[in-house]
């Protein structure tokens, strides 16, 4: 069955007042519980603001500067569902709970993973 990445950009929830964040978290956790009960939830979570670190092929690490790109993932969910339409339905639930738009992308199947 296909897996989908449902994500939102870092900063997409900045419009939400701090006092409203607990309610948003509760709503998002309710959707996660529903996805788990439906057997479609694989994994998900929010990401801290970007602190860039690049690990090169030789293992050396370079820290900073901040990424220049404007589109950086702020949170994500991975679901395993029968169709893109079903993934979009879960994304709609998450968008409503998180009060921000969600990006939906199918994950390429890799039989070795």
Phi and psi in degrees as a GROMACS rama.xvg file:
@    title "Ramachandran Plot"
@    xaxis  label "Phi"
@    yaxis  label "Psi"
@TYPE xy
-68.2023  149.823  UNK-2
-111.885  145.91  UNK-3
-128.085  141.34  UNK-4
-94.934  121.689  UNK-5
-112.267  120.229  UNK-6
-142.365  165.437  UNK-7
-135.634  154.805  UNK-8
-74.374  148.966  UNK-9
-57.8673  130.863  UNK-10
93.5257  -8.24409  UNK-11
-65.6999  -19.8481  UNK-12
-105.676  8.82488  UNK-13
-63.1393  -20.4854  UNK-14
-76.7904  -8.8949  UNK-15
-86.374  128.408  UNK-16
-64.0282  144.68  UNK-17
-54.3513  -37.2391  UNK-18
-65.6128  -23.4534  UNK-19
-89.7233  -12.6426  UNK-20
-60.7397  -38.7135  UNK-21
-59.9693  -39.0883  UNK-22
-66.4486  -39.028  UNK-23
-63.9144  -44.3461  UNK-24
-60.6108  -43.3994  UNK-25
-61.4437  -42.8471  UNK-26
-64.6318  -42.6838  UNK-27
-65.3663  -41.8389  UNK-28
-65.2673  -32.1643  UNK-29
-64.0071  -41.3786  UNK-30
-65.0936  -40.9514  UNK-31
-61.365  -43.7116  UNK-32
-60.5617  -40.384  UNK-33
-63.653  -42.6111  UNK-34
-64.9641  -39.2266  UNK-35
-64.7665  -44.3491  UNK-36
-62.5893  -32.5087  UNK-37
-80.7496  -8.44715  UNK-38
78.1224  19.3554  UNK-39
-106.645  -12.9914  UNK-40
-75.2977  129.77  UNK-41
-106.904  -56.2261  UNK-42
-170.612  157.857  UNK-43
-174.048  171.617  UNK-44
170.388  168.612  UNK-45
-94.8903  155.341  UNK-46
-113.212  142.778  UNK-47
-67.7188  158.172  UNK-48
-51.9694  144.773  UNK-49
-60.5934  128.695  UNK-50
-125.843  101.172  UNK-51
-68.4135  135.614  UNK-52
-144.073  126.932  UNK-53
-109.876  125.828  UNK-54
-105.669  115.273  UNK-55
-78.7116  168.344  UNK-56
-59.1947  -27.829  UNK-57
-85.7362  1.03532  UNK-58
92.6038  -6.36072  UNK-59
-71.29  149.021  UNK-60
-117.938  131.607  UNK-61
-117.828  126.219  UNK-62
-104.207  135.468  UNK-63
75.2401  174.782  UNK-64
-76.2677  -175.407  UNK-65
-59.1128  146.209  UNK-66
-59.7394  141.676  UNK-67
-83.6609  -20.1635  UNK-68
-66.7982  148.108  UNK-69
-88.9493  -18.6859  UNK-70
-104.274  100.32  UNK-71
-125.628  134.269  UNK-72
-64.403  130.926  UNK-73
-104.541  -23.2062  UNK-74
-167.92  158.624  UNK-75
-155.245  159.66  UNK-76
-137.268  144.782  UNK-77
-119.829  123.617  UNK-78
-122.948  151.989  UNK-79
-117.277  109.801  UNK-80
-134.888  168.004  UNK-81
-74.672  -25.4529  UNK-82
-151.668  163.799  UNK-83
-61.3376  -38.0127  UNK-84
-60.1652  -40.1101  UNK-85
-67.6472  -39.1648  UNK-86
-61.9603  -40.8266  UNK-87
-64.6748  -35.0186  UNK-88
-66.1612  -41.6926  UNK-89
-66.9062  -38.3375  UNK-90
-61.6797  -37.831  UNK-91
-63.123  -40.7885  UNK-92
-63.5768  -42.7647  UNK-93
-67.5528  -38.7455  UNK-94
-60.955  -42.4119  UNK-95
-66.2097  -43.8416  UNK-96
-65.8156  -43.3693  UNK-97
-87.0858  -8.8512  UNK-98
60.4577  35.1987  UNK-99
-154.567  156.854  UNK-100
-63.8346  150.352  UNK-101
-121.797  140.357  UNK-102
-98.3856  136.705  UNK-103
-121.223  123.413  UNK-104
-138.378  135.273  UNK-105
-75.1123  138.392  UNK-106
-87.6369  131.589  UNK-107
-65.5888  135.524  UNK-108
-72.7119  131.498  UNK-109
-129.806  105.724  UNK-110
-62.5767  -17.5806  UNK-111
-87.2241  -6.16992  UNK-112
